[in-house]
Each structure stands twice: as structure tokens, then as C-alpha cells.
Amino acid sequence: MEREYDIYGGFASVYDLFMDNIPYDDWFRYVKMLLEKKGIDRGIVVELACGTGEMAERLCGAGYDVIGVDLSEEMLAAAREKCSDKVLLLHQDIRELDLYGSASAMVCVCDGMNYICTEEELQQVFGRAYTFLEKQGVLIFDMKTEYYYREVLGNRVLADNRENASYIWENMYDAKEKVNEYLLTVYALEDDEQDLFVRTDELHRQKAYDAETVCRCLREQGFGSVEVFGAFTEIEPDKDAERVYFIAQK
């Protein structure tokens, strides 16, 4: 029987520790620029797969009314400690997104969309987003590319050791299915006096999609204008781009 793993359970408590190299400020400035170019400088912005709330808090600080949505209760708990009380946090699966009203925009960064591993489920996410966006509303999200999984991450084993936590990250990339599966083993300090560490194992899956498939899925769910940019640019991505952005308008 295949072992069941919860993702972003034990890892949530040390996520920010190990992700301290992520350029959140650069990501925020880029996303804010894209929003403003679409005329969205206020209103409700929903962050899908918001994680520990780094982007949600920045969007809130910029004057947006922010809703953060995530499947992991542990990640939301970390976000609650970080975010202003003005940020509404919802425990939901983005494939079944259900809001009380409409939003001006939705964003999803840090490859949250890559966790949607079938085209059918990708259509579900886009359909729910379309339903809850206002007319002319915008969906902005990034995705890691097939090039990244194949050439950069590949079947590498990564590790990081800090004073109070460590992890081992074993990658297995299936080039035929375009799915990267990685087993993440985390050791986090539980009791400082007894020098007790707790081990958590998580099995993550991410899928690489070609831009043509993603654009088709967006259009099939009703989006009109769809643009694809290389990360932090406003030009088409190179063939060796590691991350691309999609901007879809209702």
C-alpha cells in the first residue's frame, strides 16, 4: 500500500527558515506592476495557495483588500502570525474555491499552480477563478517550466542544515508524465533542553505544463486576453526560462 503523506504539515513550521532566499520583495513589485497595468490599484485581491502569507501581507500593505486561500492549515497558522488582521485567511482547496463575493484580481506565486497535476484539475482552478472574478478581473500566476524540472532540478538530492532544523529533498522527475515528485524529510527541533528533533516526511508532486496548454485551458474557461511573460519581464519567455508568468483577464 502506498504511504500517505501530508504536504506542508511539518514543513510549515520551518518553511520561512529555509525559504529565506526567496526574493519576495521583487516578486511583489513585479506582481503589483502587472496589476496596475491592468488598472487594478485597489479592491479585493485573492492570493491562491498563499502559504505563510509573505505576498498577502505585502499586498495588504499596498492598500488592497486581501484574501489568502490555502489547503494547509499549518501554513495558514503561520500566515496568521505574520499577516495583519485585515487579511482574511480561508482554509480551502483552490480547485473548489468558494468566495462570498467577487474579486478584482487573483494571484498565485511560488509555483503553487504546479501542484495541480492534471489538466482537468487545472481547468477546475481556472473555472473557479473565473467565476469569482469581476468583469475585467485579472488572474496572475507563475509556473516553473519543463526546462527547470528537467535540466535544473532533475533527479538531484538537496539538503540544508540549520541550527534548529534540517531537510533532505530527494527529486525524481518523470520526463514522460512531466511530473516532479520529491520526498522531503524534515528534522525540526522540538525540545531544546533534551535536544529532541522531530522527523516529518512529505511527498510533493508538481507538474510541468507547456504554455500552449495553459493558455488553452484559460481560454476554455472563458478568459479573453492571455499573456505569457518570462519572470520579471514583459516579454515572451526564452526556451530555457525556469519560471514563466501568465496574465489572464476576464
C-alpha positions as CSV (number, residue, x, y, z in Angstrom):
1,M,0.0,0.0,0.0
2,E,1.3,3.4,-0.9
3,R,2.2,5.5,2.1
4,E,0.1,8.7,2.6
5,Y,1.9,12.0,3.2
6,D,0.5,15.4,4.2
7,I,2.3,18.3,2.4
8,Y,3.2,21.5,4.2
9,G,2.4,19.9,7.6
10,G,5.7,19.6,9.5
11,F,7.4,21.7,6.9
12,A,5.2,24.7,7.6
13,S,6.9,25.5,10.9
14,V,10.3,25.8,9.2
15,Y,9.3,26.9,5.7
16,D,10.3,30.5,6.2
17,L,13.6,29.5,7.7
18,F,14.6,27.5,4.6
19,M,13.0,29.9,2.1
20,D,14.9,32.9,3.3
21,N,16.5,33.3,-0.2
22,I,13.2,33.9,-2.0
23,P,13.1,37.4,-3.3
24,Y,9.6,38.2,-2.1
25,D,10.0,42.0,-2.5
26,D,11.0,41.6,-6.1
27,W,8.0,39.2,-6.7
28,F,5.7,41.7,-5.1
29,R,6.9,44.7,-7.1
30,Y,6.5,42.7,-10.3
31,V,3.0,41.5,-9.5
32,K,2.0,44.9,-8.3
33,M,3.2,46.4,-11.6
34,L,1.2,43.8,-13.6
35,L,-1.9,44.6,-11.6
36,E,-1.5,48.3,-12.0
37,K,-1.0,47.9,-15.8
38,K,-4.4,46.2,-15.8
39,G,-5.9,49.2,-13.9
40,I,-6.1,47.4,-10.6
41,D,-4.7,49.6,-7.9
42,R,-7.3,48.9,-5.2
43,G,-10.1,46.4,-4.5
44,I,-10.1,42.8,-3.4
45,V,-7.1,40.6,-4.3
46,V,-7.2,36.9,-3.6
47,E,-3.9,35.1,-3.2
48,L,-4.3,31.4,-4.1
49,A,-2.0,29.0,-2.3
50,C,-0.9,31.8,-0.1
51,G,1.4,29.7,2.1
52,T,2.8,31.6,5.1
53,G,1.4,34.9,3.9
54,E,4.5,36.8,2.6
55,M,2.8,38.0,-0.5
56,A,-0.6,38.5,1.1
57,E,0.9,40.8,3.8
58,R,2.7,42.9,1.1
59,L,-0.4,43.2,-1.0
60,C,-2.3,44.3,2.2
61,G,0.4,46.9,2.9
62,A,-0.1,48.3,-0.6
63,G,-3.7,49.0,0.1
64,Y,-5.5,46.0,-1.4
65,D,-8.2,44.1,0.5
66,V,-6.6,40.7,0.7
67,I,-8.0,37.2,1.0
68,G,-5.5,34.4,1.4
69,V,-6.5,30.8,0.5
70,D,-4.5,27.7,1.2
71,L,-5.1,23.9,1.7
72,S,-2.6,23.6,4.6
73,E,-3.9,24.6,8.0
74,E,-0.4,24.7,9.2
75,M,0.7,27.2,6.6
76,L,-2.4,29.3,7.4
77,A,-1.5,29.3,11.0
78,A,2.0,30.6,10.2
79,A,0.4,33.3,7.9
80,R,-2.0,34.3,10.7
81,E,1.0,35.1,13.0
82,K,2.6,37.2,10.2
83,C,-0.3,39.0,8.5
84,S,-2.3,42.0,9.5
85,D,-5.8,41.3,10.9
86,K,-7.1,42.9,7.7
87,V,-6.1,39.8,5.8
88,L,-8.8,37.3,5.6
89,L,-7.4,33.7,5.6
90,L,-9.5,30.8,4.3
91,H,-8.8,27.1,4.5
92,Q,-9.9,25.9,1.1
93,D,-8.7,23.8,-1.8
94,I,-8.3,26.2,-4.8
95,R,-9.9,23.6,-7.0
96,E,-13.0,24.2,-5.0
97,L,-12.7,27.9,-4.4
98,D,-15.8,29.4,-2.9
99,L,-15.9,33.1,-2.0
100,Y,-18.7,35.3,-0.6
101,G,-18.4,37.7,-3.5
102,S,-16.2,38.8,-6.4
103,A,-12.6,39.9,-6.6
104,S,-10.7,42.4,-8.7
105,A,-7.8,40.1,-9.1
106,M,-6.3,36.7,-8.1
107,V,-2.6,35.9,-7.8
108,C,-0.7,32.7,-7.2
109,V,3.1,32.8,-6.9
110,C,5.9,30.4,-5.9
111,D,4.7,27.7,-8.3
112,G,1.5,27.0,-6.4
113,M,-0.2,26.2,-9.8
114,N,2.4,23.4,-10.5
115,Y,0.8,21.4,-7.7
116,I,-2.3,21.0,-9.9
117,C,-1.1,17.8,-11.6
118,T,-3.8,17.1,-14.2
119,E,-5.3,19.2,-17.0
120,E,-8.8,18.5,-15.7
121,E,-7.9,19.9,-12.3
122,L,-6.2,22.9,-13.8
123,Q,-9.4,23.6,-15.7
124,Q,-11.3,23.4,-12.4
125,V,-9.0,26.0,-10.8
126,F,-9.3,28.4,-13.7
127,G,-13.1,27.9,-13.8
128,R,-13.5,28.8,-10.1
129,A,-11.2,31.8,-10.5
130,Y,-13.2,33.0,-13.5
131,T,-16.5,32.6,-11.6
132,F,-15.3,34.8,-8.7
133,L,-13.5,37.5,-10.7
134,E,-15.3,40.7,-11.5
135,K,-15.7,41.7,-15.1
136,Q,-12.3,42.7,-16.4
137,G,-10.8,41.0,-13.4
138,V,-7.3,39.5,-13.7
139,L,-5.7,36.2,-12.8
140,I,-1.9,36.3,-12.4
141,F,0.2,33.2,-11.6
142,D,3.6,31.8,-12.2
143,M,4.7,28.3,-13.1
144,K,8.0,26.5,-13.1
145,T,8.8,25.1,-16.6
146,E,9.6,21.8,-18.0
147,Y,13.2,23.1,-18.6
148,Y,13.5,23.8,-14.9
149,Y,12.4,20.3,-13.8
150,R,14.4,18.5,-16.5
151,E,17.6,20.5,-16.6
152,V,17.9,22.3,-13.2
153,L,16.2,20.2,-10.6
154,G,16.3,16.9,-12.4
155,N,16.9,13.9,-10.1
156,R,19.1,15.9,-7.7
157,V,19.2,15.5,-3.9
158,L,19.3,18.8,-2.0
159,A,20.0,19.3,1.7
160,D,20.2,22.2,4.2
161,N,21.3,22.1,7.8
162,R,20.5,24.9,10.2
163,E,20.9,25.1,14.0
164,N,17.3,24.1,14.8
165,A,16.2,22.3,11.7
166,S,17.4,20.5,8.6
167,Y,16.0,18.9,5.5
168,I,16.8,16.4,2.8
169,W,15.0,16.9,-0.6
170,E,15.1,14.0,-3.0
171,N,13.8,14.7,-6.5
172,M,12.5,12.2,-9.1
173,Y,11.5,13.7,-12.4
174,D,9.3,11.7,-14.8
175,A,10.0,13.2,-18.2
176,K,7.2,11.3,-19.9
177,E,4.5,12.4,-17.5
178,K,6.3,15.8,-16.8
179,V,5.8,15.3,-13.1
180,N,8.4,16.0,-10.5
181,E,8.0,14.0,-7.3
182,Y,10.0,14.9,-4.3
183,L,10.3,13.4,-0.9
184,L,11.1,16.0,1.7
185,T,12.4,14.8,5.0
186,V,12.4,17.5,7.7
187,Y,14.0,17.4,11.2
188,A,12.8,20.2,13.4
189,L,13.9,21.0,17.0
190,E,11.0,20.0,19.3
191,D,12.7,20.2,22.8
192,D,15.8,22.4,23.2
193,E,16.6,21.1,26.7
194,Q,16.6,17.5,25.6
195,D,18.0,18.3,22.1
196,L,15.0,16.4,20.7
197,F,14.2,16.7,16.9
198,V,11.0,15.5,15.3
199,R,11.1,14.0,11.8
200,T,8.5,14.7,9.2
201,D,8.2,13.1,5.7
202,E,6.3,14.8,2.9
203,L,5.8,13.7,-0.6
204,H,5.2,16.6,-3.1
205,R,4.2,16.4,-6.7
206,Q,4.4,19.2,-9.3
207,K,3.7,19.1,-12.9
208,A,5.3,21.0,-15.8
209,Y,2.9,22.4,-18.4
210,D,3.7,23.9,-21.8
211,A,2.5,27.4,-22.2
212,E,0.1,26.5,-25.1
213,T,-1.8,24.0,-22.9
214,V,-2.1,26.5,-20.0
215,C,-3.4,29.3,-22.4
216,R,-5.9,26.9,-24.0
217,C,-7.2,25.9,-20.6
218,L,-7.6,29.5,-19.6
219,R,-9.5,30.4,-22.8
220,E,-11.7,27.3,-22.5
221,Q,-12.8,28.6,-19.1
222,G,-13.8,32.0,-20.5
223,F,-10.7,34.2,-20.2
224,G,-10.2,36.5,-23.2
225,S,-6.8,38.2,-23.1
226,V,-4.0,35.8,-22.0
227,E,-0.3,36.9,-21.9
228,V,2.8,34.9,-21.1
229,F,6.0,36.6,-19.8
230,G,9.4,35.4,-18.7
231,A,9.8,36.0,-14.9
232,F,10.1,39.7,-14.0
233,T,9.8,40.8,-17.7
234,E,7.1,41.8,-20.1
235,I,8.4,39.8,-23.0
236,E,7.9,36.2,-24.2
237,P,9.9,33.6,-22.2
238,D,13.1,32.1,-23.6
239,K,13.2,28.3,-24.3
240,D,15.4,27.9,-21.2
241,A,13.2,30.0,-18.9
242,E,12.9,28.5,-15.5
243,R,9.7,30.3,-14.4
244,V,7.0,32.0,-16.5
245,Y,4.1,34.2,-15.6
246,F,0.6,34.0,-17.0
247,I,-1.7,37.1,-17.0
248,A,-5.4,36.3,-17.9
249,Q,-8.2,38.8,-18.0
250,K,-11.9,38.1,-17.8
